[in-house]
Every structure is written in structure tokens, then in C-alpha cells.
Amino acid sequence: MNTASPPAVMAEGLAFTYPTGGGLARADLVLEAGATAAVEGPSGSGKSTLLALLGLILTPAAGSLSVGGTDTGSLTPSERDRLRRCEIGIVLQDLGLLTFLNAWENVAAAFGPRLGRHRGAARDLLGDLGMAELADRPVSELSGGQRQRVAVARAAVKQPVLVLADEPTSGLDPKNADLVMGSLRSCAAQGAAVLLVTHDRGVATTCDRRYALDEGVLSPASMENARTDNARKENLT
């Protein structure tokens, strides 16, 4: 009897085209729980579309997608919404934090409007991400890296199957970028599959897997790039 858990996410032939053109031509992807993956590609290659499809924001025009073993193609719109709320955490590029709330309240907002019920879980997770002393601070008073970690905590607080992050280190200095990536790795250590899109090759090399998007087609990063990155790391040591 096979009792192995299903992959956190499995996509086969995933595709979507906008009425004005562009989108995603084909994506095949399997991520296990606890894995981290980076998707690289130029602007307009389909990275945002891929995230929207994996996050159940867009419905694919072709292909199949399962999240945590659930075939999303057979779900009603309300079931898709429920799966997204419960099993998928998303870190938006603009973060989407509520500036009239403090740090822990923004994290607790992932559960809905009754923030007080989830105060403990929110504060504990912020503590795990090195933000315990800032939990009561208004997010408007936090640095860019601190706000990014609040956004990661909000995405992770429900212990989702999948965490998606859109350019999570964009605009951050190396120290804060390392802290945010550490926060995402903490999500993976707790069992989530983590997929991020990035223009930063240095960030991508810290992930377990790397993919490239080119003209809407997702493929594993080339071995030539991997060898170049490894050689660069060896020269720096």
C-alpha cells in the first residue's frame, strides 16, 4: 500500500492566453512539500501569469493543476476560492499590507476580520522570523525588509501547502534580502513548497530547483548556467 503524500503542486501542460496576447504557453512542474524553487525570466515571459495560475487567481485555458493532491480542474469557483484561502499563501510584489494595522494584525488578517483570535499564532510566527520586538509596530514604520517578512508571515501563518512569492527581494539590500529568503526557507522547513519568481540569479541559486521562463515556456534551468554559477561560488571561496 502506497502511503506517500502527493506533491504539493503538480502542473502539466498548464497554459493561458490573454485576449490581447501573451500569457503562458506551457508549464510542467512538480514540487514536493518542503522544496524551494525559483523561476527566472525576462519581463513579459509569463512569470506573473504562472504565479496567478498556481495561486488559482486565473483559470488555465489548457492543462491540469493539482494542489496538495486536489485536482483544481474539477472544483467549482467557490471551492477554488476556499482552496486558495486555506492552502496557498501569496507574497505579492507590492506586499498588500494594511497600513492602518500593526505587524501582528497584518499577519492575523490572513484568517479574516477577527484578528484577536489569531494574535498568538501571528506573534509566534513573527518571533520565528526575528520580528518579535516589532510585532506591535505599525507597518508604516517598518523598513522594506521588515515589511517583506511581515508579508511572508501572513502568507505562511495558515501553514499552507504552497507559498508563492513575486520578486520577494526586489529593492532590498543584501542583508535584508538574506533575511527574507531565510523567512521563505522557514516556510519550506515547516512543510510548504515555496516557489518564487526573481530576476536575481544569486537568489535563485539558493533554491533547491531553478526554472527558466522563455516566451511563455517553462523549463529547468540549463546545466550551462548551473556550471557557471557553481564555478563562481568556488572562485569566491
Residue frames as qw, qx, qy, qz and C-alpha x, y, z in Angstrom:
[[0.000, 0.887, 0.463, 0.000, 0.00, 0.00, 0.00],
 [0.434, 0.325, 0.002, 0.840, 1.45, 3.37, -1.08],
 [0.301, -0.806, -0.447, 0.244, 1.01, 5.95, 1.68],
 [0.431, -0.043, 0.086, 0.897, 3.31, 8.61, 0.19],
 [0.129, 0.720, 0.324, -0.599, 1.92, 12.12, 0.30],
 [0.573, 0.683, 0.359, 0.276, 1.01, 13.69, -3.04],
 [0.449, 0.183, 0.021, 0.874, 3.19, 16.51, -4.39],
 [0.029, -0.531, -0.363, 0.765, 2.39, 19.96, -3.04],
 [0.450, 0.669, -0.011, -0.591, 1.83, 21.14, -6.59],
 [0.506, 0.014, 0.762, 0.405, 1.69, 19.31, -9.91],
 [0.433, 0.688, 0.019, -0.581, 1.11, 21.12, -13.19],
 [0.529, 0.021, 0.737, 0.420, 1.05, 19.51, -16.62],
 [0.261, 0.412, 0.597, 0.636, 0.69, 21.43, -19.85],
 [0.080, -0.745, -0.456, 0.481, -0.55, 24.49, -17.98],
 [0.295, 0.208, 0.381, 0.851, -1.38, 27.33, -20.37],
 [0.058, 0.792, 0.481, -0.372, -3.22, 30.64, -20.50],
 [0.345, 0.247, 0.347, 0.836, -3.56, 33.32, -23.17],
 [0.063, 0.532, 0.338, -0.774, -4.85, 36.84, -22.63],
 [0.511, 0.728, 0.451, -0.073, -7.31, 38.31, -25.14],
 [0.195, 0.944, -0.195, -0.179, -4.66, 40.86, -26.11],
 [0.765, 0.461, -0.409, 0.187, -1.98, 38.16, -26.48],
 [0.115, 0.531, -0.679, 0.494, 0.80, 36.89, -24.28],
 [0.826, -0.384, 0.092, -0.402, 0.49, 34.70, -21.20],
 [0.450, -0.442, 0.776, -0.016, 1.82, 31.21, -20.62],
 [0.603, 0.354, -0.558, -0.447, 2.35, 28.72, -23.45],
 [0.880, -0.101, -0.461, -0.058, 3.24, 25.64, -21.41],
 [0.173, -0.625, 0.611, -0.455, 4.34, 24.83, -17.87],
 [0.871, -0.147, -0.469, -0.031, 5.14, 21.39, -16.45],
 [0.015, -0.581, 0.533, -0.615, 6.07, 21.46, -12.80],
 [0.792, -0.394, -0.465, -0.036, 6.18, 19.11, -9.81],
 [0.048, 0.580, -0.501, 0.641, 7.12, 20.38, -6.35],
 [0.623, -0.302, -0.704, 0.158, 7.22, 18.27, -3.21],
 [0.477, -0.859, -0.152, -0.106, 6.45, 19.55, 0.27],
 [0.645, -0.650, 0.152, 0.372, 9.45, 21.35, 1.73],
 [0.655, 0.201, 0.340, 0.644, 11.05, 22.14, -1.62],
 [0.021, 0.791, 0.031, -0.610, 12.08, 25.60, -2.79],
 [0.601, 0.360, 0.524, 0.485, 12.09, 26.62, -6.44],
 [0.024, -0.631, 0.058, 0.774, 12.97, 29.77, -8.35],
 [0.579, 0.604, 0.499, 0.226, 11.61, 30.84, -11.73],
 [0.232, -0.529, 0.209, 0.789, 13.73, 33.24, -13.75],
 [0.439, 0.507, 0.615, 0.415, 12.91, 35.01, -16.97],
 [0.155, 0.082, 0.108, 0.979, 12.76, 38.43, -18.63],
 [0.328, 0.350, 0.367, -0.797, 9.84, 40.79, -18.25],
 [0.628, 0.368, -0.185, -0.660, 6.88, 39.63, -20.31],
 [0.241, 0.277, -0.918, -0.152, 7.96, 35.98, -20.31],
 [0.670, -0.296, -0.547, -0.406, 4.91, 34.83, -18.31],
 [0.308, 0.078, -0.760, 0.566, 6.17, 34.76, -14.71],
 [0.320, -0.011, 0.377, -0.869, 3.26, 36.71, -13.25],
 [0.737, 0.043, -0.332, -0.587, 0.80, 34.61, -15.26],
 [0.602, 0.069, -0.785, 0.130, 2.38, 31.42, -13.90],
 [0.058, 0.018, -0.677, 0.734, 2.01, 32.68, -10.32],
 [0.513, 0.034, 0.101, -0.852, -1.62, 33.68, -10.94],
 [0.755, 0.054, -0.543, -0.365, -2.39, 30.22, -12.32],
 [0.504, 0.028, -0.788, 0.352, -0.65, 28.38, -9.48],
 [0.039, 0.037, 0.535, -0.843, -2.37, 30.72, -6.99],
 [0.086, 0.513, 0.853, 0.038, -5.80, 29.90, -8.51],
 [0.100, 0.566, 0.132, -0.808, -6.34, 33.54, -9.40],
 [0.462, 0.413, -0.445, -0.647, -6.53, 32.65, -13.11],
 [0.849, 0.093, 0.481, -0.195, -8.18, 29.54, -14.54],
 [0.285, -0.349, 0.707, 0.545, -5.98, 27.74, -17.10],
 [0.629, 0.442, -0.195, -0.609, -7.11, 27.53, -20.70],
 [0.856, 0.241, -0.449, -0.087, -5.34, 24.18, -21.04],
 [0.379, 0.347, -0.750, 0.417, -3.53, 21.63, -18.92],
 [0.709, -0.532, -0.454, -0.094, -4.06, 20.34, -15.40],
 [0.087, 0.540, -0.489, 0.680, -3.13, 21.58, -11.93],
 [0.724, -0.498, -0.477, -0.027, -3.35, 19.88, -8.56],
 [0.018, -0.636, 0.433, -0.638, -2.52, 21.47, -5.20],
 [0.358, -0.315, 0.727, -0.495, -1.93, 19.18, -2.25],
 [0.169, 0.083, 0.980, 0.065, -3.44, 16.30, -4.20],
 [0.379, 0.614, 0.527, -0.448, -6.63, 18.18, -5.12],
 [0.373, 0.296, 0.598, 0.645, -7.40, 18.40, -8.84],
 [0.052, 0.429, 0.207, -0.878, -8.29, 22.06, -9.25],
 [0.178, 0.029, -0.606, -0.775, -9.91, 21.48, -12.64],
 [0.322, -0.393, -0.841, -0.188, -12.86, 19.70, -11.03],
 [0.183, -0.396, -0.558, 0.706, -13.57, 22.43, -8.46],
 [0.075, 0.861, 0.471, 0.178, -16.39, 24.97, -8.51],
 [0.224, 0.698, -0.120, 0.670, -15.41, 28.66, -8.26],
 [0.536, -0.732, 0.151, -0.392, -16.27, 28.71, -4.54],
 [0.952, -0.249, 0.065, 0.167, -14.22, 25.55, -3.96],
 [0.660, 0.438, -0.077, 0.605, -11.27, 27.12, -5.78],
 [0.105, -0.781, 0.149, -0.597, -11.54, 30.21, -3.58],
 [0.786, -0.578, 0.121, -0.185, -11.64, 28.06, -0.46],
 [0.929, 0.025, 0.003, 0.368, -8.59, 26.05, -1.55],
 [0.418, 0.614, -0.118, 0.659, -6.67, 29.25, -2.28],
 [0.351, -0.772, 0.157, -0.507, -7.54, 30.78, 1.09],
 [0.850, -0.476, 0.182, -0.133, -6.68, 27.66, 3.09],
 [0.923, -0.072, 0.253, 0.282, -3.79, 26.03, 1.21],
 [0.609, 0.463, 0.127, 0.631, -1.96, 28.75, -0.73],
 [0.313, -0.799, -0.117, 0.500, -0.02, 31.71, 0.66],
 [0.559, 0.633, 0.225, 0.486, 0.94, 34.52, -1.70],
 [0.379, -0.604, -0.023, 0.700, 3.56, 37.23, -1.19],
 [0.461, 0.827, 0.298, 0.120, 2.67, 39.98, -3.65],
 [0.583, 0.299, -0.018, 0.756, 5.30, 42.24, -5.17],
 [0.086, -0.605, 0.031, -0.791, 3.55, 45.29, -3.69],
 [0.118, 0.066, -0.818, 0.559, 3.03, 43.29, -0.44],
 [0.433, -0.470, -0.544, -0.543, -0.56, 44.47, 0.02],
 [0.348, -0.241, -0.688, 0.590, -0.11, 45.16, 3.73],
 [0.199, -0.831, -0.454, -0.253, -2.77, 47.17, 5.56],
 [0.355, 0.415, -0.287, 0.787, -1.05, 50.36, 6.70],
 [0.433, -0.580, 0.095, -0.684, -3.60, 51.08, 9.44],
 [0.929, -0.348, -0.090, -0.085, -2.69, 47.81, 11.20],
 [0.292, -0.748, 0.595, 0.033, 0.43, 46.81, 13.07],
 [0.221, 0.433, -0.848, -0.213, 2.67, 43.88, 12.16],
 [0.171, 0.041, 0.967, -0.187, 0.90, 41.08, 14.04],
 [0.508, 0.482, 0.415, -0.581, -2.52, 42.36, 12.98],
 [0.477, 0.564, -0.445, -0.507, -1.47, 42.19, 9.33],
 [0.128, 0.229, -0.963, -0.061, -0.40, 38.58, 9.81],
 [0.276, 0.239, 0.827, -0.427, -3.61, 37.67, 11.66],
 [0.485, 0.460, -0.004, -0.744, -5.65, 39.30, 8.86],
 [0.239, 0.232, -0.862, -0.383, -4.95, 36.18, 6.79],
 [0.001, 0.236, 0.952, -0.196, -7.65, 34.46, 8.87],
 [0.106, -0.697, -0.605, -0.370, -10.27, 37.17, 8.41],
 [0.075, -0.738, -0.001, -0.671, -11.52, 40.20, 10.35],
 [0.728, -0.669, -0.045, -0.145, -11.48, 38.70, 13.87],
 [0.448, 0.659, -0.507, 0.330, -7.82, 39.45, 14.47],
 [0.395, -0.607, 0.522, -0.450, -7.73, 38.88, 18.21],
 [0.965, -0.081, 0.157, -0.195, -8.48, 35.16, 17.85],
 [0.903, 0.305, -0.038, 0.301, -5.20, 34.66, 16.00],
 [0.087, -0.942, 0.288, -0.151, -2.97, 37.07, 17.90],
 [0.695, -0.512, 0.498, 0.074, -0.89, 34.27, 19.44],
 [0.836, 0.249, 0.400, 0.280, -0.23, 32.47, 16.17],
 [0.421, 0.861, 0.036, 0.281, 0.67, 35.72, 14.42],
 [0.241, -0.891, 0.365, -0.123, 3.04, 36.89, 17.15],
 [0.809, -0.310, 0.480, 0.139, 4.67, 33.46, 17.45],
 [0.780, 0.444, 0.294, 0.329, 5.39, 33.32, 13.72],
 [0.201, 0.933, -0.127, 0.269, 6.79, 36.85, 13.68],
 [0.543, -0.718, 0.434, -0.017, 9.04, 35.75, 16.53],
 [0.871, 0.021, 0.428, 0.239, 10.24, 32.79, 14.49],
 [0.603, 0.639, 0.204, 0.432, 11.14, 35.24, 11.70],
 [0.526, -0.060, -0.179, 0.829, 13.12, 37.52, 14.01],
 [0.071, -0.493, -0.232, -0.835, 10.37, 40.13, 14.33],
 [0.439, -0.528, -0.696, 0.213, 9.16, 39.57, 17.92],
 [0.270, -0.430, -0.275, 0.816, 10.18, 43.05, 19.11],
 [0.095, 0.116, -0.305, -0.940, 8.39, 44.66, 16.16],
 [0.011, -0.383, -0.913, -0.139, 5.09, 42.77, 16.37],
 [0.025, -0.764, -0.542, 0.349, 3.23, 45.82, 17.76],
 [0.171, -0.423, 0.222, 0.862, 4.85, 48.31, 15.40],
 [0.580, 0.670, 0.204, -0.415, 2.66, 49.90, 12.68],
 [0.796, 0.204, 0.409, 0.397, 3.79, 48.55, 9.32],
 [0.323, 0.914, 0.083, 0.233, 4.14, 52.11, 8.07],
 [0.283, -0.884, 0.370, -0.041, 7.09, 52.45, 10.47],
 [0.856, -0.194, 0.436, 0.198, 8.88, 49.29, 9.31],
 [0.065, -0.566, 0.595, 0.568, 11.75, 49.07, 6.83],
 [0.659, 0.356, -0.419, -0.514, 11.33, 47.45, 3.44],
 [0.387, 0.216, -0.895, 0.058, 12.91, 44.19, 4.59],
 [0.180, 0.063, 0.768, -0.611, 10.78, 44.11, 7.74],
 [0.623, 0.297, 0.103, -0.716, 7.60, 44.65, 5.72],
 [0.585, 0.316, -0.679, -0.311, 8.64, 41.83, 3.40],
 [0.180, 0.087, -0.934, 0.294, 8.98, 39.50, 6.40],
 [0.425, 0.194, 0.504, -0.726, 5.53, 40.52, 7.65],
 [0.670, 0.350, -0.263, -0.599, 4.16, 39.65, 4.21],
 [0.447, 0.239, -0.861, -0.039, 5.90, 36.26, 4.31],
 [0.096, 0.020, 0.829, -0.550, 4.47, 35.62, 7.79],
 [0.576, 0.267, 0.207, -0.744, 0.97, 36.48, 6.56],
 [0.661, 0.334, -0.533, -0.408, 1.37, 34.03, 3.68],
 [0.425, 0.212, -0.867, 0.152, 2.69, 31.29, 5.98],
 [0.313, -0.254, 0.571, -0.715, 0.53, 31.66, 9.10],
 [0.842, 0.032, 0.095, -0.530, -2.13, 29.19, 7.95],
 [0.475, -0.330, 0.802, 0.149, 0.60, 26.59, 7.26],
 [0.716, 0.515, -0.047, -0.469, -0.33, 26.33, 3.57],
 [0.907, 0.117, 0.353, 0.198, 0.67, 23.61, 1.16],
 [0.606, 0.419, 0.243, 0.630, 2.14, 26.15, -1.25],
 [0.184, -0.813, -0.088, 0.546, 3.76, 29.58, -0.80],
 [0.577, 0.576, 0.306, 0.492, 4.19, 31.79, -3.88],
 [0.311, -0.739, -0.044, 0.596, 6.38, 34.90, -3.86],
 [0.534, 0.760, 0.232, 0.288, 6.64, 37.56, -6.56],
 [0.422, 0.612, -0.225, 0.630, 10.12, 39.16, -6.58],
 [0.632, -0.699, -0.327, 0.064, 10.39, 38.89, -2.77],
 [0.623, -0.432, -0.018, 0.652, 13.85, 40.52, -2.57],
 [0.382, 0.638, 0.297, 0.599, 13.29, 43.28, -5.13],
 [0.042, -0.840, 0.011, -0.541, 14.72, 46.60, -3.95],
 [0.740, -0.672, 0.033, 0.000, 16.28, 45.14, -0.79],
 [0.071, 0.773, -0.625, 0.079, 19.91, 45.39, 0.27],
 [0.567, 0.229, -0.791, 0.001, 21.81, 42.08, 0.59],
 [0.027, -0.102, 0.802, -0.588, 21.28, 41.82, 4.36],
 [0.565, 0.165, 0.346, -0.731, 17.51, 42.25, 4.15],
 [0.704, 0.305, -0.477, -0.429, 17.33, 40.02, 1.07],
 [0.351, 0.198, -0.894, 0.198, 19.05, 37.26, 3.07],
 [0.254, 0.034, 0.677, -0.690, 16.57, 37.73, 5.94],
 [0.688, 0.253, 0.011, -0.680, 13.58, 37.48, 3.58],
 [0.654, 0.291, -0.667, -0.207, 15.00, 34.38, 1.90],
 [0.104, 0.145, -0.883, 0.434, 15.59, 32.90, 5.33],
 [0.501, 0.123, 0.424, -0.744, 11.93, 33.54, 6.11],
 [0.758, 0.301, -0.289, -0.501, 10.86, 31.72, 2.93],
 [0.467, 0.271, -0.837, 0.091, 13.17, 28.81, 3.75],
 [0.218, -0.066, 0.740, -0.633, 11.48, 28.67, 7.17],
 [0.724, 0.203, 0.056, -0.657, 8.17, 28.17, 5.35],
 [0.708, 0.325, -0.598, -0.189, 9.71, 25.24, 3.48],
 [0.166, 0.258, -0.860, 0.408, 11.14, 23.80, 6.71],
 [0.445, 0.061, 0.576, -0.684, 7.59, 23.76, 8.09],
 [0.494, 0.216, 0.842, 0.013, 6.43, 21.69, 5.10],
 [0.486, 0.762, 0.191, -0.382, 5.30, 24.15, 2.44],
 [0.660, 0.276, 0.379, 0.587, 6.53, 24.06, -1.13],
 [0.071, -0.809, -0.043, 0.582, 7.91, 27.52, -1.91],
 [0.588, 0.407, 0.437, 0.545, 8.05, 28.93, -5.44],
 [0.087, -0.799, -0.071, 0.591, 9.33, 32.40, -6.18],
 [0.622, 0.660, 0.210, 0.367, 9.92, 34.41, -9.32],
 [0.426, -0.768, 0.113, 0.465, 13.05, 36.53, -9.41],
 [0.564, 0.803, -0.149, 0.123, 15.43, 38.46, -11.62],
 [0.228, -0.791, 0.550, -0.141, 18.23, 37.88, -9.11],
 [0.793, 0.258, -0.551, -0.014, 20.37, 34.88, -10.07],
 [0.140, 0.358, -0.741, 0.551, 22.05, 34.96, -6.68],
 [0.595, -0.105, 0.421, -0.676, 18.67, 34.44, -5.01],
 [0.867, 0.214, -0.231, -0.385, 17.75, 31.71, -7.49],
 [0.559, 0.375, -0.720, 0.165, 20.89, 29.70, -6.75],
 [0.197, -0.280, 0.720, -0.604, 19.88, 29.37, -3.09],
 [0.789, 0.039, 0.146, -0.596, 16.76, 27.38, -4.07],
 [0.677, -0.128, 0.724, 0.019, 16.57, 23.61, -4.45],
 [0.559, 0.393, 0.640, 0.351, 15.38, 23.89, -8.06],
 [0.026, 0.530, -0.136, -0.837, 15.62, 26.50, -10.77],
 [0.515, 0.539, 0.648, 0.156, 13.40, 27.04, -13.78],
 [0.108, -0.256, 0.266, 0.923, 13.54, 29.43, -16.71],
 [0.445, 0.677, 0.541, -0.224, 10.59, 31.01, -18.49],
 [0.147, -0.327, 0.465, 0.810, 11.23, 32.00, -22.10],
 [0.346, 0.039, -0.488, -0.801, 8.45, 33.12, -24.43],
 [0.730, -0.178, 0.045, -0.659, 5.87, 31.52, -22.18],
 [0.892, 0.054, -0.447, -0.037, 7.54, 28.10, -21.90],
 [0.531, -0.708, 0.412, -0.215, 8.77, 26.85, -18.52],
 [0.881, 0.249, -0.378, 0.134, 11.82, 24.58, -18.47],
 [0.770, -0.531, -0.045, 0.351, 14.52, 23.54, -15.98],
 [0.018, -0.926, 0.304, 0.221, 17.45, 25.97, -15.84],
 [0.783, 0.521, -0.336, 0.045, 20.23, 24.94, -18.20],
 [0.892, -0.295, -0.049, 0.339, 23.16, 22.89, -16.98],
 [0.537, 0.440, -0.037, 0.718, 25.46, 25.53, -18.52],
 [0.221, -0.758, 0.049, -0.612, 24.07, 28.18, -16.21],
 [0.836, -0.543, -0.027, -0.071, 24.32, 25.82, -13.24],
 [0.847, 0.023, -0.064, 0.527, 28.01, 25.10, -14.02],
 [0.263, 0.609, -0.051, 0.747, 28.73, 28.83, -14.36],
 [0.497, -0.738, 0.020, -0.456, 27.08, 29.54, -11.00],
 [0.917, -0.365, -0.038, 0.155, 28.99, 26.72, -9.29],
 [0.697, 0.270, -0.069, 0.661, 32.28, 27.96, -10.72],
 [0.025, -0.725, 0.047, -0.687, 31.51, 31.48, -9.50],
 [0.721, -0.655, 0.000, -0.224, 30.79, 30.17, -5.99],
 [0.913, -0.128, -0.048, 0.385, 34.09, 28.21, -5.96],
 [0.478, 0.487, -0.059, 0.728, 36.05, 31.32, -7.02],
 [0.276, -0.750, 0.040, -0.600, 34.53, 33.27, -4.15],
 [0.849, -0.525, -0.016, -0.060, 35.54, 30.70, -1.50]]
